[in-house]
């Protein structure tokens, strides 16, 4: 408000107002000292007095409106600042709540596997050209992540870290033929190898193969990692959806639907350390 009273606009308004007041006063004095027979002068000056009164009222109204407007503007600015602060607090609260829920989901895994060390990560981009749904996460070597580290969610196995940078890493998923892991039927303990293919990935599934023809696997069974290869044992992979024979009819394979929905996953855990880490690829000698 103090800037308005110093402005050129206010000085002009003040000058006009002062002139009108002077005219009004002069008219009043003249009207008061004139003889009754000179009422014609009063009649002539009446419009000026009325105009002065109107302009005086208008100026007062303008100043009052401007003052009220500035007061409301300041109040609005204060309210906007308070709202922004509240929004920031809400965002922080939601972040902490989300993180607490995220870590809580892994407590059971941690309890069963005390040697596991986790690094939480968030997806920052997806490779739309990758039929196996690979993606990039926001953690890298500065966070203790290395190539071949397993990547999971609380639902099960996602894949592994194939490439690392300082602050980002690329993840290969369970749908990819790049991933190879020893696996078991959780009910029968029949063992085989888990690895993807283009044909299976197009259906959102992966392949559990090299199973003995005498195995007892069945549709609906859970498949878990066996601990052979780069993954620790016991990680949930998915459920058997269908069973078939290879083209030479010498072994059995199964179609596996992963427990993790790779199209919607946003946050993951990278297992940076576990007992037995550094095992050989089960398909290495094939």
Buried (B, 14 or more C-beta within 10 A) or exposed (E): EEEEEEEEEBEEBEEEBEEBEEBBEEBBEBBEEBEEEEEEEBEEBEEBBEEBEEBBEEBEEEBEEEEEEEEEEEEEEEEEEEEEEEEEEEEEEEEEEEEEEBBEBBEEBBEEBEEBBBBBBEBEEBEEEBEBBBBBBBBBBEBBBBEBBBBBBBBBBBBBBBEBEEBBBBBBBBBBBBBBBBBBBBBEEBBBBBBBBEEBBEEBBBBBBBBEEEBEBEEEBBBBBBBBBBBBBBBBBBBBBEBEEEEEEEBBBBBBBBBBEBEEBEBBBBBBBBEEBEBEBBBEEE
